[in-house]
């Protein structure tokens, strides 16, 4: 049987430079995140001829399209190409001797208006989708709104923060997550994705260097409570959400601006998810493959009371040799 192989395919400014890199490439990694930031890649090459210091020197705004190609992977003839996406050169770094280049690129670099320009403004009587659409339009980005949850927001203030920070924080308050992917702002309801069927089952014995870190203090809440002012009745009201089946003994107190019962419910569940996601976290490494993506779920066995369904928060694909580093949290049930 042929030896299985994994190699990156690199297009730089529209030109396929994969063959040029065959003898120069030291390592390639692709970080796929489910939410909160942009996907990134890192390419390390031996620059023996110093071309990356001269006519190949990276410039601001250069575009890299990257894929991972596996050949004869699970059996002879099993060849697949996994697209990582399109990335903007973020930061080249050189070192020597010998001369090496470490090239970082992000799906959305950190020096755009979306990520750096601080703004102050207020939003009134708008849905989350409408706010996100306006921000996307202003920053020449496309919006993919894939959430069954689209809360009505009576009032929210953006105060001296970038659009990226504001929108990400706003989404988190309501249990919606944000990802930047292929020049798109993608918003989705994490609960919907956690409810999907696991794409595979992985036993503890298949994980390398795994690390299970249960958080027994600031997590594991049974419910959440907040107070709010109802402008229609002009009354102060309380709202408490208890996870179905839980005793309701450990309650998270929330201090946030709320104007309606529906908003109170959405924010209570969102804050509860944010806290309880940290209760059971698992990290580990697997042999590389193209069958897992961040935002999908897998079934973990062999971990006793911690076995079960996990949601993938991040995958780092390291090629040469091809390994995947997984960061996961145990799926939250009932909210």
N, C-alpha and C positions, 0 to 999 in steps of 0.2 A: 504493500500500500504506500502511496505517495505521502511524504511528510506534509502535514498541514501547515499553511502559511497565512500570515496576516500582515498587511502592509497598508499604509495610508496612500490615498490618491490626492494629490495636491494640485489645484489650479490657482496660479498666482496672476492676478490681473487678467484673467481669461485664458492664460496659457498653461497647458499641462506641463508641469516641471517634475513630474514623478520620476521619470527616468534619470533626470539630472541629479536627483537626490539619492538614488539607489546606494551609492557608495559613501555618501556624505551624512545621511540621516543618523542621528544618535538616538533620538526618541521622539515619540508623538503622543500627545494626550488630548482627549476631548472630554470636557466636563459638561454633562447634561443635567440641568437642574429643573425641578418641578415648578418652583416658584421663587419669587423674591429678587431674582437677578437675571443676568443674561448667560446664555451658554458661552463657553470659551474654549479655545484650543491653545496648545503650546507646542511649538516645533523647535527641536534642538538639532543643529547640524554642525559638523566639522567643516570649518571654512579654510581648508588647506590652501586654496588658490586665492583667498581673500576677495572673491568676487562679491560676497555679501557686504564687504567694506567699500566697494567701488560701484561698478555699474549695476549690481543687484541690490544695492543698499535700500532697505525698506523706507517708504515715504508715507507721510500722514495720509490716511484715506485709502491706502492700498487695500484691495479686496482679495480674500482667500476663500476659495470653495474647497471643502475637505470632505472626504469619504474614507471609510475603512473597508478594504476588500479582503475577504477570507476565501481561501482556496483549499479544497479537499479537507474541509473542517471536521464535519462529523463522519464523513465517509468520502471515498474517492469520487470526485466529480461534484461535490457539494461546494459550489462557489456562489458567494453572495456579496453584494455591495451595500453597505450601510451609509446613508447620507448623514453627515454631521451638520451641514448647513453652510451658510455664507457668513463670513466674519470680516470685521474691519481691523486692520493692524492697529494695535494699541500701544505696544511698547517693545522695541528691539533692545536686546542687551548683549554686549560682547564681553568675552573674557579670553585670557590666554596666559601662557602658551600651553598646549597648542591653541590656535584661534578657534573659538566656538561662538555660535550665535544662538541665543535663546529668543524666539519670536513669539510674543503673546498677541492674540487677537480675540475680539469679543463680538458677539452678535449685535450688540449695541455698545460702542465705546463710551468711556466715562467722561468724555469732553464735549458731549453734545448739549444743546439747550435743554433737552428733555431731562438730562441727568444733572446738569450743573446750575442752570439759571434759576435763581430764587425768585419766587413770585408771591404776592399777597393779593387775595381776592376772596369773595364770598360766593357761595352757590346756594340758590334758593329754589325749592320745589322742583327738584330734578331727580331722575332715577340714576342709579349707579352707571347704567349703560350710557345714558346721555352725557354724564360728566366725562366718562372715559372716551366717548366718541369725540367730544370737543377737544380734549387734550390730544388725542391721536391726530386729529385734523391739523391742529396748531403745530404739531411736530413732524408733519409729513410721514406719519406712520399709519398702517392699516390696523383696524381693530377686529379681533375675533372674540365675540362675546358668547361663550359656551357655558352659560350658567342658568340653571332653573331658578336661581335666586337673583332677583333684580329689585332690591329695596327702593322704596320711595324715600328720598332724603329731603326733609323740609328745609334744613339749614346746615351748612358746614363751611368752615373757614379754612382757607389755605393761607398760612402765615409764614412768610419768609422761608419757604422750602421749595425744592425743585418739583416739577410735575411728577417725576418718577417717584420721589419719596412720598409726596402727597397721595398719589393714586394707590401706591402699594399699601400705605398705612390705612387708607380709607377702605380698601378691599378687605384687609385683614380684620378690621372691626366687624365686618359683616360675614366673615367666614368664606369669603371669596379670595382666590389666589391669583397672582399676576405673574406672567412669564413673558420675556422678550425673546422672540424667535423669528428668524428670517424677516427682519424689518417689520414685525407685527407685534402689537400688544395683545396678548392672549389672556383673557379673564375666564376663569371657570370655577365652579363650585367643587371644592375638594371633597365634600361629602358624596357628591355624585360619582366621582372617580374612585373613591374608596369602596363604593358599593359594587363596582364591577367585578366580574369573576377573575380570580387569579390567573395569570398567564402561564404559570408553571409552579411546580412544587420543588423546594430545595431543602435538603436535609442538612442539619448542623454539620455532619461529616463532610459535606461538600464545600463548606465555607473555610477559607484560610484566614488566620489572624483575626478571628471575629472577636467583637467586643460588645457585650450586652450591659447596658447601663441604666437600670431602673431608677427613676427619680421618686423617692418615697416622701419627699417633703412638699415642695411647691408644685404639686400636680395631683392627679387623682381626685379631683373635685366631683361631688355628686350633683352639683347644680350651681346656678349663679343668680344673684339678686342685684337689682338696681332700682333707684327711685327716679321719677321723672315728673315733669309738669305737663298736664294735658291742657293745651290752649283752648280747646272747645268747651270743656267743663270748668276751666280755670281752677283745677284741683291738682294737688300733689298726689301722685299715685305710686304704688310699689308693684314691681313685677318680679316674680321668682320662677325660674325654670329648673325642674328636677329631671335628670336623665331617667327615662323609663327603667324601672327595676332597681334603682338605687335608693338607699334609705334617706337621703337628704340631710345627712349629718355634717358634711364638709361643704360649705357654701362659699363660692367666690364672690366677693363684694366688688362691684364695678362702679367706677366714677366716670361717667361720660354724659354728654349732652344728648337728650332724647326728647322727642316731641309727640310720640304716639305709641300705642301698644304694639303695633307691628314692628316699629323700629326698635322698641325695647326687646322684643323677642329675638329679632335678628342679631342685635348687638350682644345680648346675653349668650346666645349660642356661639357666636363668633369668638367672644372672649374666652368662653369655656373651652372651645376647640384649641385655641392658641396655647392655653395653659396645659391642657391634658395631653397634647401631642408630645410633650416632653416626658411623659410618664415612663414609656418603654421604648427605648431607642436601641437599634442594633446596627453595627457596622461589620463589614466583612468583605473578603475578596473571593472572586470566582474566576475560573478559567474564562477567557474572553468569549464573546458571542454577540450576535446581532439581534437577539430575541427579547432583550429588555430595554425599556426606555423609562426615564423618570416620569412619574405620574401614573405608573401602572402598579398593580398589586401582585404579590406572590405569596404562596403558602409556605411557611417555615415549619419544619418538623424537627423533633429531636431536642427541643429546648424545654421540655417539661411544661410547667405552668405558663411559660412564655412562648410556647408554640402557638401558631395561629396565622392569621392573615396580616401581612405587612404592606405598607404603602411606601414606594420608593421615592425618597426626597431628592436624592442625587446619585448619579453614576459617573465615575471617572474611568473612562476607557484609556488604558495605557497600552500602547502598541510597542512591541520589541522588548520583551515578549508580551503577548496580548493577555492582559488581566483586566478585570472589572472590579473597581472598588465601590461598594454599595453603602449608602446611608439610608436607613429606613426607620419608620415609626409604626407601632402596632395600630391597626385600624381602630378608629373610634366608632362605637355603636350607639345608635339611637338619637343622634343629633348632628 
